[in-house]
């Protein structure tokens, strides 16, 4: 995949940062295309449960001291929230078996998907409480 962007140095730097956050320089576009076709053929109906699980995760996070999130802004399966130290938080929840990613020093990204059910949301919330000392 490729793209061309023309703009100021500041715009280019910001665009590069977002590109890296969203997957970097993908080389296997055919694999991505196949995954998209499969999802459209077999999983569109179940996206509602991913969005519901993301909403439940956001609501649970909003109740925790040290987490900044407005659950009303979560409209897809992607949950972005703030904690005091994203790197330490990501490491701590990983020790509890939950995978999330640091976007920057304070923001964390969690994504619900086919392998994340209601029980996994409970597990994730428990791991977050442990990581935050709640």
N, C-alpha and C positions, 0 to 999 in steps of 0.2 A: 504494500500500500504506500501511497505517497501523496504529498501535498505541496503546494507552494504558498508561501505567505509573504506578503510585502508590507512593511511598516517600520515604525521606529524600533530602535534597539530595545526599548522598554517593552513594547508590544511583543516583539519576537521572544524576549526572555520569559514573559508571562505565558505566551502560547507554548513554549518549550516545556515549562513547568507543568502545565495542564496535560500536555501530551504524555509526559512521563507518569503522571498520576493515573492516567487512563490506560496504561498499558505499554507505553514507550513506543519503540519502533518495531511494530509487528512485521514479521517477515513471511509468515505462513498464512496469507490471506485466504487461501483455499480451505484450510482447516477451520478458520473462523466462519467462513461462508457456510460450510457443511454443518457446523454447530447451529448456526442461525436457522438454516432450513429445517433441521431436526426439531428445534424448539418451536418453530412456527407450525410444523406438522403435528407435533405430539404434546406440546406443553402450554399452549396459549391459555386454555381454560384454567389451568392451575396457577397462573400468575396471581390470581386474586388471593390465594392462600399465602404466597410470598409477601404480598403487600400487607395482608392482615398481620402476618408474623412480624414484619418490619414495624408496623404501627404499635404492636404490643411491646416489642423491644424498646422502641422510643418512649413509650409511656412508662415502662419500668425504669429506664435510665433517668427520666425526668424526676423521678422520686428520690434519686440518690444524691446525697451531699457531694459536691465537687464535680458534678456533671452539669454542663450547660447544653440544653436542647429544648426546642419547641416541638413537641410531637405533632402539632398541626402542620408543620412544614414537611413532614415525611409523607410523600405521596406515591412512592415507588418501593422497590425492595432495597433501596440504599439508605442507610441511616448514618448521618454524619453528626458527630457531637464533640464537645470540648471537654477536656479534663486538664488538670494542672500540668501533667507531664505525660504526653502521649507515648513517648518511647518506653518509659517505665510501665505505663499502663498496658501497652501491647505485650510486653515481656511477661508481665504478671498474669494476664488472662491466658497467655499461651501455656504457662505452667499449669493452668487449670483445664487445658485441652480445648481452648476456644481461640479461633484465629480471626483477628481483625488487623487492620493496617493503619499505621500512622500516616497522616497526610502532611503534617508539619509538626512543630513543637507542641501544639495543644490539641489539634483536631485528629479525630479517629474516624475511620470509615468501616462500617460493618455492612455486610450484604447477606440477605436471605435468598435462598435458592432451593432447588429440588431436594437437596440433602438436609435442609434445615426445617424441622417440624416444630410443633408446639413444645415438645419436651426439650428440644435443643435451645429454644428461646429461654426456657426456665434455667437450663444449664448455663447459658451465656449470662443471664442476669445474676445468677449466683456467683459466677466467676468475676463479674464486674464488681459486685459488692465486696468480694474478697480482695480484689486488686485495690479498691479504694478504702479498705478498712472499715466498711459500713457494717 
